[in-house]
């Protein structure tokens, strides 16, 4: 079994992850998604974007990269939220 060659490109690093974060936040606001389901929403969006847009010619590569898209979006959002809360708490005292 040959594994597909997967290249990380500009799309992966600069566009897909922020798009997933933004769409996840819009979905969270519009549909009042509970916070425990927000990471799942980001993961599903990552898989959908990867399978149907980024890697539409290779399903396995789309699934593989979709997990990275989703989890990268989750991690970036969590890191940004933690940094903002820390900054606010530090400057509040």
Secondary structure, DSSP 4 states (H G I P E B T S, - for coil): -PPPP----HIIIIIIHHHHHHHHHHHHHHHT--HHHHHHHHHHHHHHHIIIIITTT-HHHHHHHHHHHHHHHHHHHHHHHHHHHHHHHHHH-
